[in-house]
Amino acid sequence: RPLSSTNLPTATSHRKRLQRALLDLRVLGEEDLAALLKGIESSGEPLELALVKAGKLKREQLGPLLSRLYNMRYVDVAGAELTEQLLSVFPEEFMREKKVLPISNAGGRLEVALVEPADRTTLDEITFMTGMRPQVAVTSELDFLEACQKYFNDTFASNLIETLNTSSQHMAGDAMS
């Protein structure tokens, strides 16, 4: 069952849900969360990236957490093989802005992965654009950024992913010391 019963279709609902889950699961305390949020306000980093960089959550833990949080299937879009034909279902700008990627379109069923799967406005837009009510899965913002780097040659995403990789290498080096 979902960890949070709120279902707000706003851009901040994903972040608020994730914050609540982190507190409920005791991944972070109130003070740690406040410090982390203050840090990302100035850096502009996604919350998920900050959590992984700070060592508060492993990247592999994001999928199961998001799946439980939204009570739906999690899809690693960074590892998925998305064809040009599949990616042409939506304009690139729409996918970037709404943080959505089509992951399958077979047998008249469109499946999409969203960073904010409770965003009803985006789901309505998808239905309007395609004439199909999509089947929805959740993905992490980190995986979405990595997919943008892979499929759209996104330099902003590349820089964020590089920051994460550098941070992970430092943490691994510290653990060996």
C-alpha positions in Angstrom: 0.0 0.0 0.0 1.2 3.6 -0.6 3.0 5.3 2.2 1.1 8.5 1.7 -2.5 9.1 1.1 -2.2 12.5 -0.5 -2.8 12.6 -4.2 -2.0 16.2 -5.2 -1.5 16.7 -9.0 1.1 19.4 -8.6 4.7 19.7 -9.5 5.7 19.6 -5.8 3.5 16.6 -4.8 6.3 14.2 -5.8 8.8 16.0 -3.7 6.5 16.3 -0.8 5.5 12.6 -1.0 9.1 11.6 -1.1 10.0 13.8 1.9 7.1 12.3 3.9 8.2 8.8 3.0 11.8 9.5 4.0 10.6 10.8 7.4 8.1 7.9 7.9 10.7 5.3 7.0 13.3 7.0 9.2 15.7 7.4 6.3 16.1 11.0 7.5 15.2 13.0 10.6 13.5 16.4 10.4 16.8 18.2 10.9 18.7 16.2 8.2 15.8 16.7 5.8 15.8 20.5 6.4 19.5 20.7 5.9 19.3 18.7 2.7 16.4 20.8 1.3 18.3 24.0 2.1 21.3 22.6 0.2 19.2 21.7 -2.9 17.5 25.1 -2.9 20.8 26.7 -3.7 22.2 24.0 -6.0 19.0 23.3 -7.9 19.7 19.5 -7.7 16.8 17.1 -7.6 16.1 15.7 -4.1 16.9 12.1 -5.3 20.4 13.2 -6.5 21.1 15.0 -3.2 20.0 11.9 -1.2 22.2 9.6 -3.1 25.2 12.0 -3.0 24.8 12.4 0.7 24.8 8.7 1.2 21.3 8.7 2.8 19.9 6.4 0.1 21.4 4.1 -2.4 20.4 4.5 -6.0 19.1 0.9 -6.1 16.7 1.8 -3.2 14.9 4.5 -5.2 12.9 2.1 -7.4 11.4 0.0 -4.7 10.7 3.2 -2.6 8.9 5.0 -5.4 7.0 1.8 -6.4 5.7 1.5 -2.8 5.1 5.3 -2.5 2.9 5.4 -5.6 1.6 1.8 -5.4 2.6 1.1 -9.0 5.3 -0.5 -11.1 8.7 1.1 -11.2 10.6 1.3 -14.5 14.3 2.0 -14.9 14.0 4.2 -18.0 17.8 4.7 -18.0 18.3 1.0 -18.6 15.4 0.6 -21.0 15.9 0.4 -24.8 13.5 3.0 -26.2 13.2 3.0 -30.0 13.1 6.1 -32.2 9.5 5.2 -33.1 8.5 4.9 -29.5 10.2 8.2 -28.6 8.3 9.9 -31.5 5.0 9.4 -29.7 5.5 12.7 -27.9 7.5 15.9 -28.8 10.9 15.9 -27.0 10.0 19.2 -25.3 6.9 17.7 -23.8 8.8 14.7 -22.5 11.4 16.9 -20.9 8.9 19.4 -19.4 6.6 16.7 -18.0 9.3 14.2 -17.2 7.6 11.4 -19.1 8.8 8.8 -21.4 6.8 6.3 -23.5 8.1 2.8 -22.6 5.8 0.6 -24.7 3.1 1.0 -27.3 1.9 -2.4 -28.4 -1.5 -3.9 -29.0 -3.2 -0.5 -28.7 -1.8 0.0 -25.2 0.5 2.9 -24.4 2.6 2.6 -21.3 4.4 5.7 -19.9 6.9 6.2 -17.1 6.6 9.5 -15.2 8.6 11.0 -12.4 5.3 12.4 -11.1 2.8 9.8 -11.9 0.0 11.5 -9.9 0.1 14.5 -12.2 -3.4 14.3 -13.6 -2.9 17.2 -16.0 0.0 15.4 -17.7 -2.0 12.2 -17.9 -4.9 14.1 -19.5 -2.6 15.8 -22.0 -1.2 12.3 -22.9 -4.7 11.0 -23.5 -5.6 14.1 -25.6 -2.4 13.8 -27.7 -2.6 10.0 -28.3 -6.3 9.2 -28.0 -5.3 6.5 -25.5 -5.6 6.4 -21.8 -2.0 5.4 -20.8 -0.9 2.7 -18.4 1.3 4.5 -15.9 4.5 3.5 -14.2 6.8 5.5 -12.0 10.5 6.2 -12.6 13.1 8.1 -10.6 14.2 11.5 -11.6 17.8 10.2 -11.7 16.8 7.5 -14.2 14.8 10.1 -16.2 17.8 12.4 -16.4 20.1 9.6 -17.4 17.6 8.6 -20.2 17.6 12.3 -21.3 21.3 12.1 -21.5 21.1 8.9 -23.5 18.3 9.7 -25.9 18.4 13.5 -26.2 22.1 14.3 -25.7 21.1 16.5 -22.7 24.2 18.3 -21.3 22.4 19.4 -18.1 21.5 15.8 -17.4 25.1 14.8 -18.3 26.5 17.3 -15.7 24.2 16.1 -13.0 24.9 12.4 -13.7 28.7 13.2 -13.7 28.3 14.9 -10.3 26.6 11.7 -9.0 29.3 9.4 -10.4 32.1 11.6 -9.0 30.4 11.6 -5.6 29.9 7.8 -5.7 33.6 7.3 -6.5 34.6 9.5 -3.6 32.2 7.6 -1.2 33.6 4.2 -2.4 37.2 5.5 -1.9 36.3 6.7 1.6 34.8 3.3 2.4 38.0 1.5 1.4 40.2 3.8 3.5 
